[in-house]
Amino acid sequence: MAEGELKGFKAYKKWANVVAETKPPLNPLARKKGRSKKKVETDLVAVISQCHSQRREKFESMFNKMICNSVGEASCEPTEDEFQRARQRLEKKKLK
């Protein structure tokens, strides 16, 4: 460009000046700041609470089944969720 063979663009010149003014990193191999710690903590809390609720549902389901079996009631019906899961399991077995 300095020799006049190539035409310079205004946007490129601006960008080159900005890049020239920025300081290089002190340690280029250091980790860059990504997410804030608050974001990571909230994500972790969300995952933990989701796992907790899933475990609670499984436990309640298992507990209800045990109660139905011990009482001997044949009228204990599965919940809608349990019914859907059982139906999906049976459909998978039929496809195999």
C-alpha positions as CSV (number, residue, x, y, z in Angstrom):
1,M,0.0,0.0,0.0
2,A,2.9,2.4,0.8
3,E,4.3,1.8,-2.7
4,G,0.9,2.8,-4.3
5,E,0.2,-0.6,-5.9
6,L,-2.8,-1.2,-3.7
7,K,-5.6,1.1,-2.9
8,G,-6.1,1.7,0.9
9,F,-9.6,1.7,2.4
10,K,-10.7,4.1,5.0
11,A,-12.3,1.4,7.2
12,Y,-9.1,-0.6,7.1
13,K,-7.0,2.4,8.1
14,K,-9.2,3.0,11.1
15,W,-9.1,-0.6,12.1
16,A,-5.3,-0.7,11.7
17,N,-5.0,2.4,14.0
18,V,-7.2,0.8,16.6
19,V,-5.2,-2.4,16.5
20,A,-1.9,-0.6,16.7
21,E,-3.1,1.3,19.8
22,T,-4.2,-1.8,21.8
23,K,-1.6,-3.2,24.1
24,P,-0.6,-6.9,23.7
25,P,-1.6,-9.3,26.5
26,L,0.9,-9.7,29.4
27,N,0.4,-13.5,29.3
28,P,-1.0,-14.7,26.0
29,L,-1.5,-18.2,27.4
30,A,-3.6,-17.1,30.4
31,R,-7.3,-17.9,30.4
32,K,-9.5,-15.2,29.1
33,K,-12.3,-14.0,31.3
34,G,-15.4,-15.8,30.1
35,R,-18.5,-16.1,32.1
36,S,-18.9,-14.2,35.3
37,K,-18.8,-16.3,38.5
38,K,-22.4,-15.4,39.2
39,K,-23.6,-16.8,35.9
40,V,-21.7,-20.1,36.6
41,E,-23.2,-20.3,40.1
42,T,-26.7,-19.7,38.9
43,D,-26.3,-22.4,36.2
44,L,-25.0,-24.8,38.8
45,V,-27.9,-24.0,41.1
46,A,-30.3,-24.6,38.3
47,V,-28.8,-28.0,37.4
48,I,-28.7,-29.1,41.1
49,S,-32.4,-28.1,41.6
50,Q,-33.4,-29.9,38.4
51,C,-31.6,-33.1,39.5
52,H,-33.2,-32.8,43.0
53,S,-36.7,-32.5,41.6
54,Q,-36.2,-35.5,39.3
55,R,-34.9,-37.6,42.2
56,R,-37.8,-36.5,44.4
57,E,-40.3,-37.5,41.6
58,K,-38.6,-40.9,41.3
59,F,-38.6,-41.5,45.0
60,E,-42.3,-40.5,45.4
61,S,-43.2,-42.9,42.5
62,M,-41.2,-45.7,44.1
63,F,-42.7,-45.0,47.5
64,N,-46.3,-45.0,46.1
65,K,-45.6,-48.3,44.4
66,M,-44.3,-49.8,47.7
67,I,-47.4,-48.6,49.6
68,C,-49.7,-50.1,46.9
69,N,-47.9,-53.4,47.0
70,S,-47.9,-53.6,50.8
71,V,-51.6,-52.6,51.2
72,G,-52.5,-55.0,48.4
73,E,-54.7,-52.5,46.6
74,A,-55.1,-53.3,43.0
75,S,-56.7,-50.0,42.3
76,C,-53.4,-48.0,42.6
77,E,-53.1,-46.5,39.1
78,P,-49.9,-45.1,37.7
79,T,-49.5,-41.4,37.2
80,E,-49.7,-39.9,33.7
81,D,-45.9,-39.6,33.6
82,E,-45.4,-43.2,34.7
83,F,-47.9,-44.4,32.1
84,Q,-46.2,-42.5,29.3
85,R,-42.7,-43.9,30.3
86,A,-44.1,-47.5,30.5
87,R,-45.8,-47.1,27.1
88,Q,-42.5,-45.8,25.6
89,R,-40.6,-48.7,27.0
90,L,-43.1,-51.2,25.6
91,E,-42.9,-49.5,22.2
92,K,-39.1,-49.7,22.2
93,K,-39.2,-53.4,23.0
94,K,-41.7,-54.0,20.1
95,L,-39.4,-52.2,17.6
96,K,-36.5,-54.5,18.6
